[in-house]
Amino acid sequence: MKPFTYERVTSSADATHAGAQTGAAFIAGGTNLVDLMKLEVMAPDRLVDINRLDLQSIVATDDGGLRIGALVTNSALAADATVAEHYEVLARALLAGASGQLRNKATTGGNLLQRTRCAYFYDTAMPCNKREPGSGCQARDGLNRILAILGTSAQCIATHPSDMAVAMMALGAVVEVEDKGGTIRRIKLDDLYCLPGSTPHIETVLDAGDLICAVILPAPSKGVHIYRKVRDRSSYAFALVSVAAVMRMEESRIAQAALAFGGLAPKPWRSAQVEAALEGNAPSDALFDHAADLLLSDAQGFGANDFKIPLTRRTLKAVLRTATEAAQ
């Protein structure tokens, strides 16, 4: 392992200053970073431990929403009474992820920023544009069963692995970030992530030293909450396809349809076009087929992951059918 320095910080100002230094990386739970360091996929010169920052609370906001500190663990978030009762889709997504031991360490901020599980990204003997820009993408013609069918480019077809982020996307989450100058800004979760394009190594809009302080959820919806994850085994597996849905019916029509998808793209995926097509209409198989057509209109498989296209269609239709029946 490459030698590195280790620093504990006790204020966000110290954290952002240290994190802005060349070769620095923040560490909290370390459930992803430590693995990547062991494999020498990531080799930071400096680890900035942020565990002593006051970012472990879950508090109500003035507008009835929820502010979740970046250091709240996945286990604590899933077990929170407000989350379990009013943000069920989030609790269900968290419990569908990883294992109990990992959830006890993994943090909210770290979960959002975890790296792809593409086999070529993890194997330093293989080319990977995300790990080494310009080296090539072996996955397009190689082992790509778990990889993306939406939002890809000629440079990268990696998927974002988070379950939590998918649910937060459906809930309309906003990320609170502090920069090295002490400025606080809020970024819609959908805007936090970058699609690969020609620069797959640039995964988010965060700059060096930017520290995620919290995730803010709007006031909860009274609709039906569903998180459905299709995977190769019943636990400790990443999604082949996942759907987070928050749906509400009024007078036998869909009044609200908030949908986000995992396992399909380099970021948690949300389509305003699909939601708009559903809202205001009575549920039917024809409508659900139309929604799936819109979602998958630009989908592209790469051989081993071609099955994700029909699987996504079936999963979306099943979720829509279950949600609208439950909401009536």
N, C-alpha and C positions, 0 to 999 in steps of 0.2 A: 504494500500500500504506500502511496506517495505521502511523505511527511506533510503535516499541516499544523497550523496553530489553532488553539481553541480559546474562545473568549466568552465569558458570561456577562450579559448586560442586564441592567436593572431599570432602564428607562427606554422609551421608544426613541428618544433623540439619540441616545448612545447606539441603539440597535441600527437605526437607519444610517448613521454615520459609519459605523463599522461595516454594515452590509454593502455600502457603496464602494468599498475598497476593491481594487482589482483582485479577482479570484476568490471573493468571499461568498459564503452561502449561509443562509439562516438554517438552524436546526431546532426542531421542537420535539415531536415524537420520534422522528428519524426512521419511521417504518419503511419509507421508500429510499430516502437518501443514503442510509447506511448500507443497504443492499447494493446500491449503485456504486458507492465508494469501494466496497469489497471487490466488485467486478471491474473496477477502474473505468467504468462508463462515465462517472463524474469524479473529478479529482480536485476539489477545491483546495486553495492554499490556506484558507482561513474559515473555520466554523464559528458562527456567531450564535450562541445558545440564548434563545429568547424565553426560556421557560419561567424566568423570574418576573416577567412583565405581567402587569395586572390585566390580563386578557382572558380570564377564565369564567366570566359571568354571563348569565343569560337573563336579560332584563326586558321588561315591556317598554315600548316606545310610546311617545305622547299620542300618536295616531292609532294606537291599538295593535301595532305590530310587535316585532320581536328583534332585539339586538343580541346577536350571538358572538361572544368573544372568540377571537381566532385560535385561542389555546384551549377552548372547550373540547374535550375528547369526544369521539364518536359515540362511545358508550354513554357518557353523561348527557349528550344531546338527545339520544334516542330515548333515554329514561326520563327526561324532563317532563313534568306533568302537563305543561302547556303544549309542548311539542306533540306529546302522545295523544292529547285530546283534540287539539285544533289544527295541527299540521301533520296529520296522520301519514300522508304520503312521504314526508321526510323521515319520520320514525321508521316506517317500513323499509325505505331505501337503505337507511343506515344499518338496520338489522340484517339486510340481505347482503351486506358487504363483508368481505374478509372473514376473520374469525373473532371470537370474543377477546382473545389476547391482543390482537392487533387493534381492535376497536378501543380497548382500554388505553392504548398509547397514541393512536392516530388522532390528530387534531383537525379542527375545522379548516383552518387556513392551509395546512399541509395537504389535506384531502383535495382541496381545489387545485393545488399545484402539483399533484403527483404526475409522474412521467408515464408515457405509454409503455405497455407491456409487449410491444412488438419484439419478436425473437431476435431480429437483426439489430435492433437498437441495443439490446442487452449483450450481444456477442461482438466484442471488439475486434475479432478477426474478420468480420464481415463488413462490407460497405454499408453506410447508413447516412443519408443526408441530414438527418436530425442530429446525429451525434457528431458527424464530420462533414460539414457542408461541401457539396461538390463531389463527394465520393461515389454517389449512386444510391439507388433504392433496389436492393435485392428482393424485397418483399413483393413487388409487383408481379414477378414471375416465379416466386418461391413459396414459402410457407406463409400463407395469408388467410387462413381459415377464420381467424378471429378479427381480421382487420376491416378497414372502413369501406363503405359503399357510397357514402355521401361526403361532399366537401373535400375530396381528395385532389391531388395534383400529380403531374408527372414526376414530382420530386419525392412524394411521400403519401402513403395510404395508412398511416398509423391511426389507432383509435385512442380516445381518452378513456381511462379505465374507471372513473369514479361513478359510484351509485348515488352518493349524496348530492353531487353537483347536478345530476339529472333531475332529482326532486326539487332542488332549489331553483333550477331553471324554470320548471313548471310553476313554481310559487312566485316568480318574479323577483328573485333576490337581487340585492344590491350589495356590492363589496366596498367596504370602507378601507381606504389605503392612506398611509402617511408616508410622505417622501422625505428625502434627506434634508430638505429645508424646513421641515415641520409643517408643511401644508397638508391638510386633510382633503381628500377628494373622494367622491363616490362614483363607482363604475357599475353599470348594469352588468350582471353576471354574463349575459350574452355578449357584451362588448369586451369582457376581460380577455377572452381567448382569440387567438389569431388562427385563421385557416392556413395550411402549409404554403400554398402558392409556390413561389420560387425560393422561399426562405423558411423551410420547415423547422429550422433550429430556433426561430423566434416563435415562441408558443403563446405568449401573453403580451399585453400592452404595458406591463410593469417595467420600470427602469431599475437600474442597479440601486440598491438601497431601499426601494419601495417595500413597505411592510404592510401586509394585510393585518388590520386591527380587529375587524369584525365583519360579520355578514348580517345584513338587515333584511328582515322579511316584512312584507306589508301585512295589514290586518288580515286575519284568516278568512278564507271563503267557507261558506256553509255547505258547499257542494260535496259530492261523493269523492273520496280520495282513494286512488288505486296505484300501487306500484307492482308491476309484473315484470319479472326477470326470467328470461329464458337462458339457461346455461347448461353446460355439459354434465354437471353433477349438482346435487341439491345444496351444497355448501362449499365455501371457500373456492369459488370459481368466478371469473369475470363474465360479464354479460355477453352473450352472442347478440341478443336484442333485449332491450329493456324499455318499458313505457311507464312514465309517470303521468297520471291524469288527475285533474281536478275538474269535475263536471257538475253542473247544476241545471235542473229542468224547471221550466215554467209553462204551465198550460200545454203540456205534452210536447213542448219544443225545447231544444237545447238552448239555454240562456247563456251558459258559460262553458267553454271548452278550452282548458289550459293543458297543453300536452308537451312533453319533452321526451327525448329518446336517447338511450345510451347504447353503446356497442356498435354504432353505425357510422361514426364520424370522428374527426380529430378533436371535437369539442362536444359537450352536451348539445343536442340538436333540438331546435324549436322552429316551427314553421307557422308564421302568422297566416299564411295562405290556407293552410289546412284548418286552422282554428276558425278563420272567417267563413270557410265553406260549411262548417258544421253549425255554427251559431245561428239561431233563428229558424232552424229547420227541424222537422219531426224526424226522429231516428228511424232508419231503415237500412237494409242491406245495401241498397243502391247508393245511399248517401255515404255509408261507410266505405264502399268500394271507391267512390269518388275521392274521399279523403285519402285513401291509400294511394290512389293514382297520383294525386298531387304530391304527396310526400315522396314518392319513389320515381317521380318523373325524370330526375337526373341521376338516379342510382346506377352505379356501375360495379359489377363484380369483377374479380380478377382470377377466376378459376375456382380455387378451393373455397372461396367465400361467396360464390354465386347463390348458394342456398339461402343466404341472408335476405335476399329480395322477396321471395315468396314467404319466408318465415316472418319477416317484418309485416307483410300484408296480413297474414293470419293473426299475428299477435295484436296488431292495432285493432282489427275488426273485433276480436274477442274482448279486448279491453273496452272498446266503445259500447259493445252490446251489454257487457256486464255493468258498466257505469250508468248507462241510460236506464236500464231496467231497475237498478238500485235507487236511482234518483227520482223515479216516478212515484 
